[in-house]
């Protein structure tokens, strides 16, 4: 286990930090000998005009995706908990987006949201709505990738929250019904409070996953147009591998900023857990 952690976690993290602290070129990346740059790469990133919009897009993409994934996933979990006919079959069908490779999901949404031949604009035309340039408009590109990411993330929340619902004793609902509690009252006073530990885990894992989402955005919009859907993940890739003259150091610095954001989220989760369950 120790060897595994060192090989697949500690070394890549060390390598990324080392990349961000040196001035690497293509030659020095292969042959070694890159000069030490200190925090120059971080200063370059922070002073870049792309930093502000990329940070905003990363926050918006993450928060909005989590909000819709969790809300819809919770609603579906409560719905399927009723155990109606074909509930298992329908629940299994909802897992399809989660099982598909991301490149397939992103390509499918690119086709669906195509300005000229997409089924979404075709459906909007039926009800008299003007076509929307989903992937080529700075106004809609970020919305488009959020929609695709929400669709992919709903099954995960559904599975986790449904398992949490199954752990709640049925006797609590029976006692509440005998006391005259309505459906909404039972949800807000029994279901939602008892789901908090599971909800916290679902949100934390979703946050970490969403922060590093790259495939969907790159395939659908490549962070454009005019950086309107650029996040830290796509910006890091573009700096390190998307230019004729790769900027390995700044690209690694942006990647480390993502790691810090995920680490802060993890520390906040641990702190909240300690407050709820003090020793």
C-alpha positions, 0 to 999 in steps of 0.5 A: 500500500505504501509503495502504491501511494508513493508511486501513484500519488506522492511522486506525481504530486512532487513532480507537478510541484517541481515543474511549477518551480522551474523554467522548463522548455521542451529540451529541458523537459526531456533532457533535464537541467531546467533552471530554478524559477521559484514562484515566477510561474505562479506570478505569471499565472496570477498576472495573466488576463485569463486568470480572473475569467478562468477562476470565475468559470471554474467556480460557476461551473462547479457550484452550478453543476453540484447544485443541480446534480445534487438536487435532481439526484435527491429528487430521483432517489426519493422518487425511486424509493417508493418502489413502484412497478418497473422502478428498478428498471428505470433506476438502472436506465438512469445509470447509463450516463454514468457508465458511458465513456466521457468522450462519448457523452461529450460528443453526443452533447456536442451533436445535440447542441449543434447550432445547425443540426442539433436536436435541441434547437430542432425541438426549440424550433417546434415551439417557436423559439429561435435557435441558440448558438449553444457551443459557439456563443460566449453567452451560452458555451459555459451553460452548455458544458454545465448541462452536459456535466449535470447530466453525467453527474446525476446518476452518481448522486442518485446511487449514493443518496438512494443508498442513504435512504435505505439506511433510514429506519422505516419505523421513523416514517411510520411514527411520523405518519401516526403523528399526522406528519405530511409528506413534506414534513417527513422529508424535511424533519426525517429524510433530509437531516438523516441524509446529511452525512451521505449528502456531505460525502456526495457533495465532496466527491462531486466537488473534487470531480467537477473541479478537474473536469476537462474532457467534457469542456475540451471536446465540446468547446475547447474552452471557447469561444474567446475563453468563455468556457475556460476553466483551470483544468482546460487552461492548465492543459492548453498552457502545457500541451495546447501551444506550439511553445508549451509553458510547462511551468505555468501549466503545472502552476495552474494544476497546483491551484486546482489541487489547493482548491480541492484540498481546501474543500477536503479540510472544510469537510473534515472540520465540519465532521469534527464539529458534528461528531466531536470526540 
